């Protein structure tokens, strides 16, 4: 069992003992703390928006959250089965104090989470998260008098409103998309993307849609993280040559993976690269942001159009903060997360789909042809499990000293650059683990670079014993 408290919310496995997993007691405890914090922060906004993905525990968790918020005197607008970006948009659209998304994103079926949003429809900051956790631990929550309990209503219109906002974007070219007569296969891993993605495609004029795992039963047909090793079903379908594009989303529809017409994964790192390329080539002048563990291909594409690329610490909150500071026109994360500020500051697979299809439609290219226009980089993802008595910060400091002659970024762990190669070392926030990501122009070189750094780490550890 696991219960993890982070700046993006509270996530854990369902069941077990209170405090060890996301039990009903934990759901109420943290919902109460967050609702109380919202009430103090926005006393004139007594409304909270909630929505959930289709996982099996969603309805149970939703009922607990709703009752707790009402008990605080907060009104609840329940979007029901929805997507993370839809809830984010609804928070501002309803002038709410904040929102809670009930989803564990790409985590397996036994997980769920409370993703916490502020009044801007964005994930709460680290400082705000610390306040919420302190309230939860102190259990210092005052509930409302019986005459002042909050109201409850459902609203199933926001997904359609979300799609309308996407279609209204100047860079979304519905006419061009409709004329291309795209044949598209959608894999929504039996969650809410099965509702949202086909609805978007139909609104864009796509008539030939094949639905794969689109029934929102919550019985995930495969590991929900949209990585190539988990996407064998749609890759097999795409290899038949009867479709132009495969679209895969995670359970809460904030990550987007694409499959080219020949069954080749477009590459989750390159989802953001392609969409940024389209935005920049369309005459939008500006900067881009991705996190330190994302491909440098985005930097090269950005510089091609005269913009500047900035790298933030890992995490959507950090990416958004830097996007605002650097006035970025597009940003996101290399896991297929696209943040397009002309719509909102949140990862949004739906707007990513619309922009990507607009690019394909306008150029007349296939997905594989478009992919070949970008530099090839490969990322190797590794980790080292450490014993609890090892000082991870000290290990990272020693590695930094070894490579002091190289360009180094320390805003989030240690990132060392080697011309067009890099390695990023980060410690886990929940266990004694160092994550090692490296990138090069071949997979073998990326793996070799990671192996070299792992060897250095082990040598540093042995020196300390």
C-alpha positions as CSV (number, residue, x, y, z in Angstrom):
1,X,0.0,0.0,0.0
2,X,1.2,3.5,-0.6
3,X,0.1,7.1,0.2
4,X,2.1,9.9,-1.4
5,X,1.7,13.6,-0.6
6,X,3.0,16.0,-3.2
7,X,2.4,19.5,-4.5
8,X,0.0,18.2,-7.1
9,X,-2.1,16.4,-4.6
10,X,-2.6,13.2,-2.6
11,X,-2.3,9.9,-4.3
12,X,-2.3,6.4,-3.1
13,X,-3.5,2.8,-3.5
14,X,-7.1,2.1,-2.5
15,X,-7.6,0.0,0.6
16,X,-5.5,-1.0,3.6
17,X,-5.0,0.8,6.8
18,X,-5.6,4.6,7.2
19,X,-2.3,6.4,6.5
20,X,-0.9,3.6,4.5
21,X,-3.2,3.9,1.4
22,X,-5.9,6.2,0.1
23,X,-8.6,5.0,2.4
24,X,-12.0,6.7,2.9
25,X,-10.6,8.3,6.1
26,X,-7.6,9.7,4.2
27,X,-9.9,11.0,1.4
28,X,-12.0,12.9,3.9
29,X,-9.0,14.1,5.9
30,X,-7.3,15.7,2.9
31,X,-10.5,16.9,1.2
32,X,-11.4,18.7,4.4
33,X,-8.0,20.3,4.7
34,X,-8.1,21.5,1.1
35,X,-11.6,22.7,1.3
36,X,-10.9,24.6,4.5
37,X,-7.8,26.2,2.9
38,X,-9.9,27.2,-0.1
39,X,-12.6,28.7,2.1
40,X,-9.9,30.8,4.0
41,X,-8.2,31.8,0.7
42,X,-11.4,32.8,-1.2
43,X,-14.2,33.6,1.3
44,X,-16.2,35.2,-1.5
45,X,-16.0,32.1,-3.8
46,X,-17.9,29.3,-2.0
47,X,-17.7,26.9,-5.0
48,X,-15.5,24.0,-5.8
49,X,-15.5,22.1,-9.2
50,X,-14.8,18.3,-9.2
51,X,-14.5,15.7,-11.9
52,X,-13.0,12.2,-12.2
53,X,-11.6,9.7,-14.6
54,X,-13.3,6.3,-15.0
55,X,-11.2,4.2,-12.6
56,X,-13.1,1.7,-10.5
57,X,-12.7,3.7,-7.2
58,X,-13.8,7.0,-8.7
59,X,-17.4,7.0,-7.8
60,X,-16.7,6.0,-4.2
61,X,-14.0,8.6,-3.8
62,X,-16.2,11.3,-5.4
63,X,-19.1,10.7,-2.9
64,X,-16.6,11.1,0.0
65,X,-15.2,14.3,-1.5
66,X,-18.6,15.9,-2.2
67,X,-20.0,15.2,1.3
68,X,-16.8,16.6,2.9
69,X,-16.9,19.8,0.9
70,X,-20.6,20.3,1.5
71,X,-19.9,19.8,5.2
72,X,-17.5,22.8,5.0
73,X,-20.3,25.0,3.5
74,X,-18.8,24.8,0.0
75,X,-21.0,24.4,-3.0
76,X,-19.9,21.6,-5.4
77,X,-20.2,21.5,-9.1
78,X,-19.7,17.9,-10.2
79,X,-18.6,17.3,-13.8
80,X,-18.8,13.6,-13.3
81,X,-16.7,11.6,-15.9
82,X,-14.4,14.3,-17.2
83,X,-10.8,15.1,-18.0
84,X,-8.1,16.9,-16.0
85,X,-7.9,19.9,-18.5
86,X,-11.7,20.1,-18.6
87,X,-11.9,20.5,-14.8
88,X,-9.1,23.1,-15.0
89,X,-11.1,25.2,-17.5
90,X,-14.3,24.8,-15.5
91,X,-12.8,26.2,-12.4
92,X,-12.2,29.6,-14.0
93,X,-15.4,29.3,-16.1
94,X,-17.5,28.9,-13.0
95,X,-15.5,31.5,-11.0
96,X,-14.8,28.8,-8.4
97,X,-12.4,28.9,-5.5
98,X,-10.6,25.8,-6.8
99,X,-11.1,22.3,-8.0
100,X,-10.3,18.6,-7.3
101,X,-9.7,16.1,-10.0
102,X,-10.1,12.5,-8.9
103,X,-7.5,10.7,-10.9
104,X,-4.2,8.9,-10.5
105,X,-3.3,9.9,-14.1
106,X,-1.2,7.1,-15.6
107,X,-1.0,5.0,-12.5
108,X,-2.4,1.5,-12.5
109,X,-6.0,0.5,-11.6
110,X,-5.4,0.2,-7.8
111,X,-4.4,3.9,-7.5
112,X,-6.4,7.1,-7.2
113,X,-5.7,10.6,-6.2
114,X,-6.9,14.1,-5.3
115,X,-5.3,16.6,-7.7
116,X,-5.7,20.0,-6.2
117,X,-6.4,23.2,-8.2
118,X,-6.4,26.8,-7.1
119,X,-8.8,29.5,-8.3
120,X,-6.8,29.9,-11.6
121,X,-7.5,26.2,-12.4
122,X,-3.8,25.4,-11.9
123,X,-2.1,23.0,-9.6
124,X,-1.4,24.5,-6.2
125,X,2.2,25.6,-5.5
126,X,4.6,23.9,-3.1
127,X,4.0,26.6,-0.5
128,X,0.3,26.2,-0.8
129,X,0.5,22.4,-0.7
130,X,2.5,22.7,2.5
131,X,-0.2,24.7,4.1
132,X,-2.9,22.2,3.1
133,X,-0.8,19.3,4.5
134,X,-0.3,21.2,7.8
135,X,-4.0,21.7,8.1
136,X,-4.6,18.0,7.5
137,X,-2.0,16.9,10.0
138,X,-3.3,19.3,12.7
139,X,-6.9,18.3,11.9
140,X,-7.7,22.0,12.5
141,X,-10.9,22.2,10.4
142,X,-14.1,23.9,11.4
143,X,-17.2,22.5,9.6
144,X,-20.3,24.4,8.8
145,X,-23.5,24.7,10.8
146,X,-26.3,22.5,9.5
147,X,-28.1,25.6,8.1
148,X,-25.1,26.5,6.1
149,X,-24.2,23.3,4.4
150,X,-23.0,23.6,0.8
151,X,-25.2,22.9,-2.3
152,X,-24.6,20.2,-4.9
153,X,-25.3,20.1,-8.6
154,X,-24.0,18.2,-11.6
155,X,-22.9,19.8,-14.9
156,X,-22.1,17.5,-17.9
157,X,-21.8,20.4,-20.3
158,X,-18.2,21.3,-19.7
159,X,-16.6,18.8,-22.0
160,X,-18.5,20.3,-24.9
161,X,-17.5,23.8,-23.8
162,X,-13.9,22.7,-23.6
163,X,-14.1,21.5,-27.2
164,X,-15.8,24.7,-28.3
165,X,-12.9,26.7,-26.8
166,X,-10.4,24.5,-28.7
167,X,-12.2,25.0,-32.0
168,X,-12.2,28.8,-31.5
169,X,-8.4,28.9,-31.3
170,X,-7.0,30.7,-34.4
171,X,-4.4,27.9,-35.0
172,X,-7.0,25.1,-35.0
173,X,-7.8,24.6,-38.7
174,X,-11.0,22.6,-38.7
175,X,-11.6,23.1,-42.5
176,X,-8.2,21.7,-43.4
177,X,-8.7,18.8,-41.0
178,X,-12.1,17.9,-42.4
179,X,-10.8,18.0,-46.0
180,X,-8.0,15.6,-45.3
181,X,-10.5,12.8,-44.4
182,X,-8.2,11.4,-41.7
183,X,-8.7,7.8,-40.6
184,X,-7.9,7.7,-36.9
185,X,-7.7,5.0,-34.3
186,X,-8.2,6.0,-30.7
187,X,-7.0,4.1,-27.6
188,X,-8.4,5.6,-24.4
189,X,-7.5,2.8,-22.0
190,X,-11.2,2.4,-21.0
191,X,-11.3,5.8,-19.3
192,X,-12.8,9.2,-20.0
193,X,-10.7,9.8,-23.1
194,X,-13.0,7.3,-24.8
195,X,-15.7,10.0,-24.4
196,X,-13.6,13.1,-25.0
197,X,-11.3,12.3,-27.9
198,X,-14.0,11.0,-30.3
199,X,-16.2,14.0,-29.4
200,X,-13.3,16.3,-30.3
201,X,-12.5,14.5,-33.5
202,X,-16.1,14.6,-34.7
203,X,-16.2,18.3,-33.9
204,X,-13.1,18.7,-36.1
205,X,-14.8,17.0,-39.0
206,X,-13.1,13.6,-38.7
207,X,-15.6,11.0,-39.8
208,X,-13.6,7.7,-39.8
209,X,-12.8,7.0,-36.2
210,X,-12.0,3.5,-34.9
211,X,-12.5,3.2,-31.1
212,X,-10.1,0.9,-29.2
213,X,-10.6,0.5,-25.5
214,X,-12.9,3.5,-25.5
215,X,-15.6,2.3,-23.1
216,X,-15.2,4.2,-19.8
217,X,-15.5,1.1,-17.6
218,X,-12.3,1.8,-15.6
219,X,-11.1,-1.8,-16.4
220,X,-7.9,-0.6,-18.0
221,X,-7.1,-2.8,-21.0
222,X,-3.4,-2.4,-20.5
223,X,-0.9,-0.5,-18.3
224,X,-2.4,3.1,-18.6
225,X,1.0,4.8,-19.0
226,X,1.1,5.6,-22.8
227,X,4.5,4.2,-23.5
228,X,5.3,2.0,-26.6
229,X,5.6,-1.2,-24.6
230,X,2.0,-0.7,-23.3
231,X,0.5,0.1,-26.7
232,X,0.8,-3.2,-28.6
233,X,-2.9,-3.3,-29.5
234,X,-3.1,0.0,-31.3
235,X,0.4,-0.5,-32.9
236,X,-0.8,-3.8,-34.3
237,X,-3.9,-2.1,-35.7
238,X,-1.9,0.7,-37.2
239,X,0.5,-1.8,-38.9
240,X,-2.4,-3.0,-41.0
241,X,-2.0,0.3,-42.9
242,X,-5.7,1.2,-42.8
243,X,-5.4,4.4,-40.7
244,X,-3.5,7.7,-40.9
245,X,-2.9,8.2,-37.2
246,X,-3.2,6.5,-33.9
247,X,-4.0,8.6,-30.8
248,X,-3.5,7.4,-27.3
249,X,-4.3,9.3,-24.1
250,X,-3.8,8.4,-20.4
251,X,-6.9,8.0,-18.1
252,X,-7.3,11.7,-17.3
253,X,-6.4,12.9,-20.9
254,X,-3.5,15.2,-20.0
255,X,-0.9,13.1,-21.8
256,X,-0.8,12.5,-25.6
257,X,1.0,9.7,-27.5
258,X,0.8,9.4,-31.2
259,X,1.3,6.4,-33.5
260,X,2.4,7.0,-37.2
261,X,0.5,5.4,-40.1
262,X,3.1,2.6,-40.4
263,X,2.7,1.6,-36.7
264,X,5.8,3.4,-35.5
265,X,5.4,5.3,-32.3
266,X,5.9,9.0,-33.0
267,X,7.7,9.3,-29.6
268,X,6.2,10.9,-26.5
269,X,9.1,13.3,-26.4
270,X,8.2,14.5,-29.9
271,X,4.5,15.2,-29.3
272,X,5.5,18.6,-27.8
273,X,8.2,19.1,-30.3
274,X,5.8,18.8,-33.3
275,X,3.1,21.0,-31.7
276,X,5.7,23.6,-30.8
277,X,7.0,23.5,-34.4
278,X,3.5,24.2,-35.7
279,X,2.8,27.0,-33.3
280,X,6.1,28.7,-34.0
281,X,6.0,28.3,-37.8
282,X,2.5,29.8,-37.8
283,X,4.1,33.2,-37.1
284,X,3.8,33.1,-33.3
285,X,7.1,34.6,-32.1
286,X,8.2,33.6,-28.6
287,X,9.9,31.2,-26.2
288,X,9.3,27.6,-25.2
289,X,9.7,25.7,-21.9
290,X,10.0,22.1,-21.0
291,X,11.5,20.4,-18.0
292,X,15.1,19.3,-17.5
293,X,14.4,15.7,-18.4
294,X,12.9,16.5,-21.8
295,X,14.5,16.2,-25.2
296,X,16.8,19.0,-26.5
297,X,15.1,18.6,-29.9
298,X,12.6,21.3,-28.6
299,X,15.5,23.7,-28.0
300,X,16.7,23.2,-31.6
301,X,13.2,23.7,-33.0
302,X,12.7,26.8,-30.9
303,X,16.0,28.4,-32.0
304,X,15.2,27.7,-35.6
305,X,12.4,30.3,-35.3
306,X,14.4,32.8,-33.4
307,X,13.0,31.9,-30.0
308,X,14.7,30.9,-26.8
309,X,14.1,27.6,-24.9
310,X,14.1,27.4,-21.1
311,X,14.3,24.3,-18.9
312,X,12.4,24.1,-15.6
313,X,12.4,21.7,-12.7
314,X,10.4,18.6,-13.3
315,X,6.7,18.9,-12.5
316,X,3.8,20.7,-14.2
317,X,3.7,23.5,-11.5
318,X,7.4,24.3,-12.3
319,X,6.9,24.3,-16.0
320,X,3.9,26.7,-15.8
321,X,5.8,29.0,-13.4
322,X,8.7,29.3,-15.9
323,X,6.4,29.6,-18.9
324,X,4.8,32.7,-17.2
325,X,8.2,34.1,-16.2
326,X,9.6,33.7,-19.8
327,X,6.3,34.5,-21.6
328,X,6.5,31.2,-23.4
329,X,4.0,30.6,-26.2
330,X,4.1,26.8,-25.8
331,X,5.5,24.5,-23.3
332,X,5.1,21.2,-21.5
333,X,6.8,18.0,-20.6
334,X,8.5,15.2,-22.6
335,X,5.9,12.7,-21.4
336,X,3.4,14.0,-24.1
337,X,2.1,16.8,-21.9
338,X,1.3,20.0,-23.9
339,X,0.6,23.3,-22.3
340,X,-0.8,25.9,-24.7
341,X,-1.4,29.2,-22.8
342,X,-3.7,30.6,-25.4
343,X,-6.2,28.1,-24.0
344,X,-5.1,27.6,-20.4
345,X,-2.0,26.7,-18.3
346,X,-2.5,23.0,-18.0
347,X,-1.4,19.9,-19.8
348,X,-4.1,19.2,-22.3
349,X,-4.1,16.2,-24.8
350,X,-7.2,17.5,-26.5
351,X,-5.7,20.8,-27.6
352,X,-2.6,18.9,-28.6
353,X,-4.6,16.7,-30.9
354,X,-6.3,19.6,-32.5
355,X,-3.0,21.5,-33.2
356,X,-1.2,18.4,-34.4
357,X,-4.0,17.5,-36.8
358,X,-4.0,21.1,-38.1
359,X,-0.3,20.8,-38.8
360,X,-0.7,17.5,-40.7
361,X,-3.7,18.8,-42.6
362,X,-2.0,22.0,-43.7
363,X,1.3,20.4,-44.8
364,X,-0.2,17.3,-46.4
365,X,2.4,15.2,-44.7
366,X,2.0,11.9,-43.1
367,X,2.9,11.5,-39.4
368,X,6.1,9.5,-40.3
369,X,7.1,12.1,-42.8
370,X,6.7,14.9,-40.2
371,X,8.7,12.9,-37.6
372,X,11.6,12.6,-40.0
373,X,11.9,16.4,-40.2
374,X,13.1,16.5,-36.6
375,X,16.6,15.6,-35.2
376,X,16.7,12.1,-33.7
377,X,17.5,11.9,-30.0
378,X,17.1,9.0,-27.7
379,X,16.5,9.0,-23.9
380,X,17.7,6.3,-21.5
381,X,15.7,6.2,-18.3
382,X,17.3,4.4,-15.3
383,X,17.3,4.5,-11.5
384,X,19.5,3.4,-8.6
385,X,17.9,2.2,-5.3
386,X,19.9,3.3,-2.3
387,X,19.9,2.3,1.3
388,X,18.3,4.7,3.8
389,X,21.6,5.6,5.4
390,X,23.1,7.1,2.3
391,X,22.9,10.9,2.0
392,X,21.5,11.4,-1.5
393,X,22.3,15.1,-1.6
394,X,25.9,14.4,-0.8
395,X,26.1,11.9,-3.6
396,X,24.8,14.4,-6.1
397,X,27.2,17.0,-4.8
398,X,30.1,14.7,-5.3
399,X,29.0,13.9,-8.9
400,X,28.6,17.6,-9.6
401,X,32.2,18.1,-8.4
402,X,33.5,15.4,-10.7
403,X,32.0,17.1,-13.8
404,X,32.6,20.7,-12.7
405,X,34.2,21.5,-16.1
406,X,30.9,20.8,-17.9
407,X,27.8,23.0,-18.0
408,X,25.7,22.0,-15.0
409,X,22.2,22.9,-14.0
410,X,21.2,22.4,-10.3
411,X,17.7,23.7,-10.1
412,X,16.4,20.2,-9.8
413,X,19.0,17.6,-8.9
414,X,22.1,17.8,-11.2
415,X,21.9,18.0,-15.0
416,X,25.3,17.7,-16.8
417,X,25.6,18.7,-20.5
418,X,28.1,17.2,-23.0
419,X,27.6,19.2,-26.2
420,X,24.4,17.6,-27.6
421,X,24.2,15.0,-24.9
422,X,23.1,15.3,-21.3
423,X,22.4,13.3,-18.1
424,X,20.0,14.4,-15.4
425,X,20.1,13.0,-11.9
426,X,17.2,13.6,-9.5
427,X,16.4,12.2,-6.1
428,X,13.0,10.8,-5.5
429,X,10.8,12.7,-3.0
430,X,9.3,9.5,-1.6
431,X,12.1,6.9,-1.4
432,X,15.9,6.7,-1.5
433,X,16.2,6.5,-5.2
434,X,18.2,8.5,-7.7
435,X,16.7,8.7,-11.2
436,X,19.1,8.9,-14.0
437,X,17.9,10.2,-17.4
438,X,20.3,10.6,-20.3
439,X,20.0,11.6,-24.0
440,X,22.1,11.2,-27.1
441,X,21.7,10.8,-30.8
442,X,21.7,7.0,-30.5
443,X,20.1,4.8,-28.0
444,X,23.4,2.9,-27.4
445,X,25.2,6.2,-26.6
446,X,22.5,7.3,-24.3
447,X,22.6,4.0,-22.5
448,X,26.4,4.1,-22.3
449,X,26.3,7.6,-20.8
450,X,23.8,6.5,-18.2
451,X,25.9,3.5,-17.3
452,X,29.0,5.7,-16.9
453,X,27.1,8.0,-14.5
454,X,25.7,5.0,-12.6
455,X,29.2,3.6,-12.2
456,X,30.4,7.0,-10.9
457,X,27.6,7.1,-8.4
458,X,28.4,3.6,-7.1
459,X,32.0,4.6,-6.8
460,X,31.1,7.7,-4.8
461,X,28.9,5.5,-2.5
462,X,31.7,3.0,-2.0
463,X,34.2,5.8,-1.1
464,X,31.9,6.9,1.7
465,X,31.8,3.5,3.4
